[in-house]
Amino acid sequence: MAKKSKGNRVQVILECTEHKESGQPGTSRYITTKNRKNTPDRLERKKYNPILKKVTVHREIK
């Protein structure tokens, strides 16, 4: 889960959006950091999904 810290930079988990819809077992998740002050919204990045073997959109969860 996200690491609690005193600063604005926090760890977030990005999860694949297309993988849930495909119905295949497993998930594709990445951990990254973001600055809470500059990006209060949820992150959305294109990352490689090794199970689907293509680049897909990953969104921040929780």
Summary of the structure (lengths in Angstrom):
residues: 62
radius of gyration: 12.7
end to end distance: 8.6
largest distance: 38.8
contacts: 144
relative contact order: 0.33
helix: 8%
strand: 47%
